[in-house]
Amino acid sequence: MEVTGLMGFDERFGRPAQAGIVAVFVLVCLSAVGVANGRWKVFIISWIGFTAMAGAAVPGARTETSGAGRLVWGYGLASGAMIASAAIFLVPQAIGFSPTIGGIGIALGILLGYGSHTIGHRLSHIESFGTVAVQLSAHSLAGGAIIGLVYATLPDLGLLLGLSIVSHKGPAGYAAARRLSRDGKSASVLLLPAAAVGLAALPASMLHLPVSAAGNAVISGVATGIFLHIAMDFLPQCETGSEIGEALGQQESATVHAELDRLRVHAVVSTVLGSGAVVLAWALLAQ
């Protein structure tokens, strides 16, 4: 088996690793432009998302245990936080601009999120990059676009929303690195999806957006819908064949099914706690 640390390179994965390094370099350049234009919030969120995914990939590539419980709690807390953030910060804004147009935008955003996820899965069959890196890159670009558009439309929003959006990057990086390591592949390919949040968020935050109520309703609605799709896509799936099921082992057995039943309870508790944490933070900040 090849060495599979975050910066571990092998012949087959040199090209994706190089693409990741280029992505990080571009992110640094965009960060400088963003800071110069006063996009501090998006800059902070972008680099926290990068650090979370890249940092979690290191232990993920080295772990020898199943990590199923960690994945359930990581994804559960993150997806719960994302769903609550959408309900508190994004849905009221989209509907506030225009109930009907905002609602149409939310529906369109969910469909666009689903479409991008499906296209990302098709592109993941590119052999040199593999399923994990391409799918995560598609998710990260979509999430980054949301962050940029939302903060361009509503610059007075605090950091809580953006941090909730990137909260899933840690568990996603851990799970992806573990899968790559198990398959004997280098986790360095994750540099690209780790940087993708900022690659989309920083340019989007500097767009000159419509100031009409209808235009803002469409932008906010689409961003909300895509965000909701991403949040629901990261809800823990404790089923055989799922990422969590694979972490327990491929073999069908009574033991595996019993463990999945136990983890389903953890999945519900973790999502509720993730949502509750955001609600509590909002309540405290609103005082």
Order of alpha helices (4+ residues) and beta strands (2+ residues): alpha-alpha-alpha-alpha-alpha-alpha-alpha-alpha-alpha-alpha-alpha-alpha
